[in-house]
Amino acid sequence: MKTLFLLQFIFYIFGALIPALSGKNTRLASAASHLAAGIGSMLGLACALFVFASGIPFEWVFPGEGVFGNLTLRLDRLSAVFLFILSALSAAVSIYAVGYLKDHHRDARFLGFVYNSFICSMALVITAANAFYFLLSWEVMALTSYMFVVMEHEQKESRRAGLLYFVMTHLGTAFLMIAFLALFLNAGSFEFRDFQASASALAPAWKNAVFVCALIGLGTKAGMIPLHIWLPEAHTQAPSHASALMSGVMIKTAIYALLRFLFQFLGEIEAWWGGVILCAGILSALIGILYALMEHDLKRLLAYSSIENMGIVFLGIGSSLFFAASGRTAWAGFALIAALFHSVNHAFFKGLLFLGAGSVFSAVHCRDMERLGGLIHRMPATAAFFLTGCVAISALPPLNGFVSEWMTLIALFAGMQFQGLAARFFFPILASLFGFAGALAAMCFVKAFGITFLGSPRSSEAAQARESDGWMKAAMAVLSAGCVLLSAGAGWTAGILSRVAADLLEGAPADFLPSGQSVCVSGPAEMGRFMPAAGLGLLAVLPISLWIWRRLRLKQLKVRTGPNWDCGFSRITDRMQYSATGYSKPLRRIFSFLYQPLRRVEVEDEGHVLLRTAQRFESRIRPLFEEVLYRPLARWIIGLSEKARQIQTGHIQLYLSYILLTTIILVLVVRLL
């Protein structure tokens, strides 16, 4: 198994080098590069499944010890969960990329190199067992994903998104480095094993400081509100297959690292940590989906939805921390399983949706939903796959999104049973807001599917769209099947994840599943029970029964086809349809305090109001967090930089004196310490 584990990295490296070693056939080089990534992903998937089946972790240590310790790659159950997420999604995306990049990207060679490097760096982040090499892999992951964002560097939007992503990701890395440095000073080593062994010796003040730094650093990568501003910009500008990996996997590497910190590196859990993460989670879930509802750009809508789903994962983690600190270890395990399950589910349905959006863009060359419509008749397979993703992400039964969100809701309900005014007041509010966010998510994806695929084409490009090629449809079919299988096998999946939670909580939640009921999912003490397979069976039987009844009934009736009722109009045009703006208008009015909508109406006439020749209407929402938080901060930093420029005189003698003064201060500090 160690051989397979190393082979996946060899295939990623080989796939990265193929474009440079190949001849002038760009299409062949790109296809070979992405297929090599697919093979590496399948090997990684085999390694993750082996750890799940055997329960035996394994590690590989690079020969020779470096200055910062050994380069150790370790695959335990927690790493295996996220390696499974990475490998399953990247295998499907690699298949998709062969067709997607065939005709639509001039930089296919360079993209093949970056793509393999990106997947390899994420695999190293998940398996590195040393803080230095983790941060090194983390930085490579950030830089390769930055390359995706600025791939269309001729466009101003791409350059702006790249700069914003570069600044925010390195701000998060700075806080993460501080957290690791504090752990190093406590453990005397960069090894994760030593961090865990010395966790009990960490002083309470240091422990809380490490928690805050880790939450800021990793919350930035996860898109946690208000550290989210880079995510909609970056995911929108990256190629669609890269966006699927960035949203489905990259932001979850932060969840992986956060679980390491909370349950292994920091020792005894503090209850207030759970409260902070719960607040961050519900804020991210609500604001993320509210902003997604206002978007007309299909990929930008999906990006904001990722913020909402990360909020759901944070709700599970926060509940687990609160329960663990309160001594309710079985419920702590159940909430942690819900968070892990939703991480897996989100990778499948969000990856599917981004690939569907990429197929739409490939056919129409447009992401603006106001210019789409009617694509279900021209791209029926893509529409079916996209609808599957919409149902799953809307948490509608019986697909996989419902299972993990149902588990999260049960965990929030369980918090109401605890003693104390805070728990009995706090958890009902969280459960209510979470339910409201779920309703908004369903509304959002009714809009995404309905405006994009139903109705009549709103542009000539949409009217001439063609179905995706076989490679792209195959990849979307794989992820659609994954959404169904994760739901049908929810009991078995939750059983696997219960052992991961047991590792993190020292075996506490092993009894969360009723004995012998692996087809069901239920909470401790039989609180709530769900059998996804029964729902899927009903979903399969019902339409078949209706189809048979319809066929038998229509044989006895004479059917005449006529025009649709159009309320007296001679012909309904595409301008009479619901628009994306009109669909979300009621919410824009209700939540105007958040959106701060700006409207502009321009009227052209011939000198008199009755002789109006044209009228234009523009409506947009203000980026609240950018205007209230980040722009004032940016102005303050720029002002501080202007003042700092005054010491830059251009004289070498003055610069040497600065160096001498700094050296003297450092020597004095070292002597005093």
RARA-V390080 format. One record per residue. N is the residue number from 1. RES is the residue in one letter. SS is DSSP state (A for helix, B for strand, O for the rest). PHI is phi in whole degrees, -180 to 180 (NA if undefined). D_FIRST is the distance of its C-alpha to the first C-alpha in Angstrom with 1 decimal. Layout:
BEGIN
n	res	ss	phi	d_first
N	RES	SS	PHI	D_FIRST
N	RES	SS	PHI	D_FIRST
END
This chain:
BEGIN
n	res	ss	phi	d_first
1	M	O	NA	0.0
2	K	A	-62	3.8
3	T	A	-64	5.3
4	L	A	-63	5.1
5	F	A	-60	6.2
6	L	A	-75	8.8
7	L	A	-62	9.7
8	Q	A	-61	11.1
9	F	A	-70	13.4
10	I	A	-64	14.4
11	F	A	-67	15.5
12	Y	A	-64	17.4
13	I	A	-66	19.1
14	F	A	-62	19.9
15	G	A	-63	21.3
16	A	A	-70	23.4
17	L	A	-89	24.8
18	I	A	-54	25.7
19	P	A	-59	28.9
20	A	A	-77	30.2
21	L	A	-89	29.4
22	S	O	-82	30.8
23	G	O	-82	34.5
24	K	O	-89	37.0
25	N	O	-79	35.5
26	T	A	-64	34.4
27	R	A	-63	33.5
28	L	A	-66	31.1
29	A	A	-63	29.5
30	S	A	-65	29.0
31	A	A	-63	27.6
32	A	A	-64	25.1
33	S	A	-63	24.1
34	H	A	-75	23.5
35	L	A	-69	21.7
36	A	A	-62	19.2
37	A	A	-63	18.8
38	G	A	-64	18.3
39	I	A	-65	15.5
40	G	A	-59	13.7
41	S	A	-66	14.5
42	M	A	-65	13.1
43	L	A	-65	9.6
44	G	A	-63	10.2
45	L	A	-63	11.6
46	A	A	-64	8.7
47	C	A	-64	6.7
48	A	A	-63	10.1
49	L	A	-66	10.8
50	F	A	-63	8.0
51	V	A	-65	9.6
52	F	A	-61	12.9
53	A	A	-73	12.6
54	S	A	-93	11.5
55	G	O	73	13.1
56	I	O	-104	11.0
57	P	O	-75	10.6
58	F	B	-141	8.6
59	E	B	-143	10.2
60	W	B	-129	10.7
61	V	B	-111	14.4
62	F	O	-68	16.4
63	P	O	-60	18.5
64	G	O	91	22.1
65	E	O	-99	23.6
66	G	B	-88	25.5
67	V	O	-62	28.7
68	F	O	-99	27.1
69	G	B	105	24.4
70	N	O	-76	20.8
71	L	O	-81	18.7
72	T	B	-115	15.9
73	L	B	-109	13.3
74	R	B	-126	12.4
75	L	B	-117	10.9
76	D	O	-104	13.1
77	R	A	-64	14.8
78	L	A	-64	17.4
79	S	A	-61	15.3
80	A	A	-64	13.2
81	V	A	-59	16.7
82	F	A	-79	17.7
83	L	A	-68	14.5
84	F	A	-61	15.1
85	I	A	-59	18.7
86	L	A	-62	18.1
87	S	A	-69	15.7
88	A	A	-64	17.9
89	L	A	-72	21.1
90	S	A	-68	20.2
91	A	A	-64	19.1
92	A	A	-68	22.6
93	V	A	-66	24.4
94	S	A	-64	23.1
95	I	A	-63	24.6
96	Y	A	-60	27.7
97	A	A	-64	28.2
98	V	A	-59	28.6
99	G	A	-81	31.8
100	Y	A	-66	32.9
101	L	O	-92	33.1
102	K	O	-60	34.6
103	D	O	-129	38.1
104	H	O	-120	38.2
105	H	O	-148	36.9
106	R	O	-76	38.4
107	D	O	-102	35.7
108	A	A	-62	32.9
109	R	A	-63	31.6
110	F	A	-62	31.6
111	L	A	-65	30.1
112	G	A	-64	27.1
113	F	A	-63	26.5
114	V	A	-65	27.0
115	Y	A	-61	24.9
116	N	A	-65	21.7
117	S	A	-64	22.6
118	F	A	-64	23.2
119	I	A	-65	19.9
120	C	A	-61	18.0
121	S	A	-65	20.3
122	M	A	-67	19.7
123	A	A	-64	16.0
124	L	A	-70	16.8
125	V	A	-58	19.5
126	I	A	-71	17.2
127	T	A	-108	14.7
128	A	B	-64	17.2
129	A	O	-114	18.2
130	N	B	-140	21.4
131	A	A	-62	24.6
132	F	A	-64	25.6
133	Y	A	-73	22.4
134	F	A	-62	22.3
135	L	A	-66	25.9
136	L	A	-64	25.3
137	S	A	-67	22.7
138	W	A	-60	25.1
139	E	A	-70	27.9
140	V	A	-63	26.0
141	M	A	-60	25.3
142	A	A	-65	29.0
143	L	A	-71	30.3
144	T	A	-69	28.3
145	S	A	-69	29.4
146	Y	A	-61	32.8
147	M	A	-61	32.8
148	F	A	-62	32.3
149	V	A	-64	35.3
150	V	O	-99	37.6
151	M	O	-59	36.7
152	E	O	-97	40.2
153	H	O	-69	41.8
154	E	O	-69	45.2
155	Q	O	-89	45.6
156	K	A	-61	47.0
157	E	A	-63	44.9
158	S	A	-67	41.6
159	R	A	-65	42.8
160	R	A	-65	43.9
161	A	A	-63	40.7
162	G	A	-64	38.7
163	L	A	-64	41.0
164	L	A	-63	40.8
165	Y	A	-64	37.0
166	F	A	-61	36.9
167	V	A	-67	39.3
168	M	A	-69	37.8
169	T	A	-68	34.2
170	H	A	-79	35.3
171	L	A	-64	37.6
172	G	A	-63	34.6
173	T	A	-63	32.6
174	A	A	-61	35.6
175	F	A	-66	35.7
176	L	A	-66	31.9
177	M	A	-64	32.4
178	I	A	-62	35.3
179	A	A	-62	33.2
180	F	A	-67	30.5
181	L	A	-64	33.3
182	A	A	-63	34.9
183	L	A	-67	31.8
184	F	A	-65	31.4
185	L	A	-64	35.1
186	N	A	-80	34.4
187	A	A	-92	31.2
188	G	O	74	31.9
189	S	O	-158	28.4
190	F	O	-95	26.3
191	E	B	-74	23.2
192	F	A	-59	22.4
193	R	A	-61	22.1
194	D	A	-73	25.6
195	F	A	-57	26.9
196	Q	A	-68	26.0
197	A	A	-68	27.4
198	S	O	-100	30.7
199	A	A	-62	31.1
200	S	A	-68	33.9
201	A	A	-87	35.9
202	L	O	-74	36.2
203	A	O	-63	39.8
204	P	A	-55	40.7
205	A	A	-65	42.2
206	W	A	-64	39.3
207	K	A	-62	36.9
208	N	A	-67	39.0
209	A	A	-66	39.2
210	V	A	-64	35.4
211	F	A	-59	35.1
212	V	A	-63	37.7
213	C	A	-64	36.2
214	A	A	-66	32.7
215	L	A	-65	34.2
216	I	A	-67	36.2
217	G	A	-64	33.5
218	L	A	-83	30.9
219	G	A	-64	33.5
220	T	A	-63	34.6
221	K	A	-68	31.3
222	A	A	-80	31.1
223	G	O	79	34.7
224	M	O	-70	36.3
225	I	O	-65	40.1
226	P	O	-100	42.0
227	L	O	-96	39.3
228	H	O	-95	38.5
229	I	A	-61	40.9
230	W	A	-75	38.4
231	L	A	-66	36.2
232	P	A	-62	38.7
233	E	A	-69	39.8
234	A	A	-69	36.4
235	H	A	-68	34.8
236	T	A	-73	38.0
237	Q	A	-84	38.1
238	A	O	-70	34.5
239	P	O	-56	33.7
240	S	A	-61	32.9
241	H	A	-69	29.3
242	A	A	-71	28.8
243	S	A	-60	30.7
244	A	A	-60	28.4
245	L	A	-74	25.5
246	M	A	-64	27.8
247	S	A	-81	29.1
248	G	A	-80	26.1
249	V	A	-126	23.5
250	M	A	-58	25.1
251	I	A	-68	27.6
252	K	A	-84	25.0
253	T	A	-61	23.3
254	A	A	-68	26.6
255	I	A	-64	26.1
256	Y	A	-58	22.7
257	A	A	-65	24.3
258	L	A	-64	27.4
259	L	A	-64	25.6
260	R	A	-60	24.1
261	F	A	-62	27.7
262	L	A	-68	29.5
263	F	A	-105	27.4
264	Q	A	-129	25.9
265	F	A	-91	27.9
266	L	O	-108	31.4
267	G	O	73	31.9
268	E	O	-63	34.4
269	I	O	-81	34.8
270	E	O	-99	38.2
271	A	A	-64	39.8
272	W	A	-69	41.3
273	W	A	-60	37.9
274	G	A	-61	37.4
275	G	A	-63	40.9
276	V	A	-63	40.3
277	I	A	-69	37.0
278	L	A	-63	38.8
279	C	A	-64	41.7
280	A	A	-63	39.5
281	G	A	-67	37.6
282	I	A	-70	40.7
283	L	A	-64	42.3
284	S	A	-66	39.4
285	A	A	-64	39.3
286	L	A	-71	43.1
287	I	A	-69	43.8
288	G	A	-60	40.8
289	I	A	-75	41.8
290	L	A	-65	45.5
291	Y	A	-72	45.0
292	A	A	-61	42.8
293	L	A	-63	45.7
294	M	O	-88	48.0
295	E	O	-83	45.9
296	H	O	-104	46.9
297	D	B	-77	44.0
298	L	A	-62	41.3
299	K	A	-71	38.4
300	R	A	-67	40.2
301	L	A	-60	40.6
302	L	A	-66	36.9
303	A	A	-65	36.3
304	Y	A	-64	38.7
305	S	A	-65	37.1
306	S	A	-64	33.8
307	I	A	-61	35.8
308	E	A	-61	37.0
309	N	A	-70	33.5
310	M	A	-66	32.3
311	G	A	-61	35.4
312	I	A	-65	34.3
313	V	A	-63	31.0
314	F	A	-63	33.1
315	L	A	-62	35.3
316	G	A	-65	32.5
317	I	A	-66	31.3
318	G	A	-62	35.0
319	S	A	-62	35.7
320	S	A	-61	32.8
321	L	A	-63	34.1
322	F	A	-63	37.6
323	F	A	-66	36.7
324	A	A	-63	34.6
325	A	A	-67	37.5
326	S	O	-90	39.9
327	G	O	84	38.1
328	R	O	-93	37.1
329	T	A	-70	33.5
330	A	A	-64	32.9
331	W	A	-70	34.3
332	A	A	-61	32.4
333	G	A	-66	29.1
334	F	A	-61	30.5
335	A	A	-65	31.6
336	L	A	-67	28.2
337	I	A	-62	26.5
338	A	A	-60	29.1
339	A	A	-65	28.3
340	L	A	-66	24.5
341	F	A	-63	25.4
342	H	A	-69	27.9
343	S	A	-61	25.5
344	V	A	-66	23.2
345	N	A	-60	26.3
346	H	A	-61	27.9
347	A	A	-60	25.1
348	F	A	-73	25.7
349	F	A	-78	29.4
350	K	A	-75	30.2
351	G	A	-60	27.9
352	L	A	-60	29.8
353	L	A	-68	33.1
354	F	A	-67	32.6
355	L	A	-67	31.6
356	G	A	-63	34.7
357	A	A	-63	36.8
358	G	A	-65	35.4
359	S	A	-65	36.5
360	V	A	-63	39.9
361	F	A	-64	40.3
362	S	A	-62	39.3
363	A	A	-85	42.0
364	V	A	-110	44.7
365	H	O	60	44.0
366	C	O	-158	45.0
367	R	O	-110	43.3
368	D	B	-77	46.7
369	M	A	-63	47.0
370	E	A	-67	50.8
371	R	A	-111	50.5
372	L	O	-106	48.1
373	G	O	109	48.9
374	G	O	71	49.1
375	L	A	-74	45.6
376	I	A	-64	44.8
377	H	A	-82	47.1
378	R	A	-102	45.7
379	M	O	-133	42.0
380	P	A	-64	41.6
381	A	A	-67	37.8
382	T	A	-60	37.1
383	A	A	-61	39.6
384	A	A	-65	37.9
385	F	A	-67	34.5
386	F	A	-65	36.1
387	L	A	-64	38.0
388	T	A	-60	34.9
389	G	A	-64	33.6
390	C	A	-65	37.0
391	V	A	-64	37.2
392	A	A	-66	33.8
393	I	A	-72	34.6
394	S	O	-80	38.0
395	A	O	59	36.5
396	L	O	-92	38.4
397	P	O	-69	37.4
398	P	O	-110	35.4
399	L	O	-78	32.8
400	N	A	-66	29.9
401	G	A	-61	31.9
402	F	A	-64	34.4
403	V	A	-62	32.0
404	S	A	-70	30.8
405	E	A	-72	34.3
406	W	A	-63	35.8
407	M	A	-63	33.5
408	T	A	-64	34.6
409	L	A	-65	38.2
410	I	A	-62	38.0
411	A	A	-63	36.7
412	L	A	-68	39.7
413	F	A	-63	42.0
414	A	A	-62	40.7
415	G	A	-63	41.8
416	M	O	-70	45.4
417	Q	O	-80	45.4
418	F	O	-76	45.1
419	Q	O	-75	48.2
420	G	O	112	49.6
421	L	A	-64	51.5
422	A	A	-61	48.8
423	A	A	-67	46.2
424	R	A	-73	48.7
425	F	A	-94	50.0
426	F	A	-75	46.8
427	F	A	-68	44.4
428	P	A	-60	47.0
429	I	A	-65	47.5
430	L	A	-61	43.8
431	A	A	-63	43.4
432	S	A	-66	46.4
433	L	A	-67	45.3
434	F	A	-65	41.8
435	G	A	-63	43.5
436	F	A	-65	45.7
437	A	A	-63	42.8
438	G	A	-64	41.2
439	A	A	-65	44.6
440	L	A	-64	44.8
441	A	A	-64	41.3
442	A	A	-62	42.4
443	M	A	-63	45.6
444	C	A	-62	43.7
445	F	A	-87	41.6
446	V	A	-64	44.6
447	K	A	-64	46.1
448	A	A	-60	43.0
449	F	A	-76	42.8
450	G	A	-64	46.6
451	I	A	-69	47.9
452	T	A	-79	45.2
453	F	A	-109	45.1
454	L	O	-97	48.3
455	G	O	75	52.0
456	S	O	-108	53.4
457	P	O	-60	52.1
458	R	O	-99	53.4
459	S	O	-153	53.2
460	S	A	-67	53.5
461	E	A	-63	49.9
462	A	A	-66	48.8
463	A	A	-68	51.2
464	Q	O	-106	49.7
465	A	O	-64	46.0
466	R	O	-125	43.7
467	E	O	-64	40.5
468	S	O	-66	37.1
469	D	O	-80	35.5
470	G	A	-63	32.8
471	W	A	-60	29.8
472	M	A	-68	31.0
473	K	A	-67	31.9
474	A	A	-63	28.6
475	A	A	-63	26.7
476	M	A	-67	29.3
477	A	A	-65	29.0
478	V	A	-62	25.2
479	L	A	-70	25.9
480	S	A	-63	29.0
481	A	A	-63	27.0
482	G	A	-62	24.6
483	C	A	-62	27.7
484	V	A	-72	28.9
485	L	A	-67	25.7
486	L	A	-65	25.2
487	S	A	-78	28.7
488	A	A	-62	28.6
489	G	O	-102	25.6
490	A	A	-61	26.8
491	G	A	-63	26.9
492	W	A	-68	23.3
493	T	A	-61	22.2
494	A	A	-63	24.6
495	G	A	-64	23.2
496	I	A	-62	19.6
497	L	A	-68	21.4
498	S	A	-65	23.5
499	R	A	-72	20.7
500	V	A	-65	20.0
501	A	A	-63	23.7
502	A	A	-63	23.8
503	D	A	-63	21.5
504	L	A	-75	23.9
505	L	O	-107	27.0
506	E	O	58	26.1
507	G	O	82	25.9
508	A	A	-65	29.2
509	P	A	-92	28.7
510	A	A	-63	26.9
511	D	A	-98	30.1
512	F	O	-72	30.6
513	L	O	-95	30.0
514	P	O	-62	32.6
515	S	O	-61	31.4
516	G	O	74	30.7
517	Q	O	-117	31.4
518	S	O	-70	28.0
519	V	O	-79	29.8
520	C	O	-108	31.9
521	V	B	-123	31.5
522	S	B	-151	34.0
523	G	O	-84	34.7
524	P	A	-55	35.4
525	A	A	59	38.6
526	E	A	60	38.3
527	M	O	-77	39.5
528	G	O	78	39.0
529	R	B	-150	37.1
530	F	B	-143	35.7
531	M	O	-120	34.4
532	P	A	-60	33.1
533	A	A	-61	32.6
534	A	A	-65	36.4
535	G	A	-64	37.2
536	L	A	-65	35.2
537	G	A	-63	36.9
538	L	A	-64	40.2
539	L	A	-63	39.4
540	A	A	-78	38.7
541	V	A	-73	41.7
542	L	A	-61	44.3
543	P	A	-65	44.4
544	I	A	-65	44.3
545	S	A	-64	47.2
546	L	A	-65	49.1
547	W	A	-66	48.6
548	I	A	-64	49.9
549	W	A	-62	52.9
550	R	A	-66	53.6
551	R	A	-63	53.7
552	L	A	-67	56.0
553	R	A	-70	58.2
554	L	A	-69	58.6
555	K	O	-64	59.8
556	Q	O	-94	62.9
557	L	O	-118	63.6
558	K	O	-95	64.9
559	V	O	-103	62.8
560	R	O	-123	64.2
561	T	O	-96	62.2
562	G	O	-136	64.0
563	P	O	-71	63.5
564	N	O	-67	61.9
565	W	O	-69	64.4
566	D	O	-122	64.9
567	C	O	57	67.4
568	G	O	92	70.3
569	F	O	-75	68.7
570	S	O	-72	69.1
571	R	O	-158	65.6
572	I	O	-85	62.6
573	T	O	-102	61.1
574	D	A	-66	57.7
575	R	A	-76	59.4
576	M	A	-89	60.4
577	Q	O	-78	56.8
578	Y	O	-64	55.1
579	S	O	-100	53.6
580	A	A	-62	50.7
581	T	A	-67	53.3
582	G	A	-65	55.5
583	Y	A	-63	52.7
584	S	A	-95	51.7
585	K	A	-59	55.3
586	P	A	-58	56.0
587	L	A	-69	53.1
588	R	A	-64	54.2
589	R	A	-76	57.6
590	I	A	-65	56.3
591	F	O	-103	54.0
592	S	A	-63	56.2
593	F	A	-65	56.1
594	L	A	-89	52.4
595	Y	A	-77	52.6
596	Q	O	48	55.9
597	P	O	-65	56.5
598	L	B	-113	58.6
599	R	B	-123	60.8
600	R	B	-142	62.9
601	V	B	-119	65.4
602	E	B	-116	67.1
603	V	B	-121	70.1
604	E	B	-113	72.0
605	D	B	-144	75.6
606	E	O	-108	78.8
607	G	O	95	80.7
608	H	O	-148	80.9
609	V	A	-63	78.6
610	L	A	-79	79.6
611	L	A	-103	78.7
612	R	B	-70	75.0
613	T	B	-107	73.0
614	A	B	-157	69.4
615	Q	B	-146	67.4
616	R	B	-120	64.0
617	F	B	-126	62.0
618	E	B	-129	59.0
619	S	B	-138	57.1
620	R	B	-149	54.1
621	I	O	-106	52.8
622	R	O	-84	52.7
623	P	O	-74	49.4
624	L	A	-58	50.3
625	F	A	-66	47.7
626	E	A	-64	48.1
627	E	A	-76	51.9
628	V	A	-85	52.2
629	L	A	-108	49.4
630	Y	A	-83	47.9
631	R	A	-67	51.0
632	P	A	-61	53.1
633	L	A	-65	50.3
634	A	A	-65	50.0
635	R	A	-64	53.8
636	W	A	-66	53.8
637	I	A	-66	51.1
638	I	A	-64	53.1
639	G	A	-62	56.3
640	L	A	-65	54.7
641	S	A	-66	53.5
642	E	A	-62	57.0
643	K	A	-68	58.4
644	A	A	-67	55.8
645	R	A	-65	56.9
646	Q	A	-66	60.2
647	I	A	-85	58.9
648	Q	O	-92	57.7
649	T	O	-88	61.0
650	G	O	91	59.8
651	H	O	-97	61.2
652	I	A	-64	58.8
653	Q	A	-63	60.9
654	L	A	-67	60.1
655	Y	A	-66	56.4
656	L	A	-65	56.4
657	S	A	-67	58.3
658	Y	A	-60	55.5
659	I	A	-62	52.9
660	L	A	-63	55.2
661	L	A	-64	55.8
662	T	A	-63	52.1
663	T	A	-62	51.4
664	I	A	-62	54.2
665	I	A	-63	53.0
666	L	A	-65	49.4
667	V	A	-63	50.8
668	L	A	-65	53.0
669	V	A	-63	50.2
670	V	A	-63	48.0
671	R	A	-65	51.0
672	L	A	-70	51.8
673	L	O	-76	48.2
END
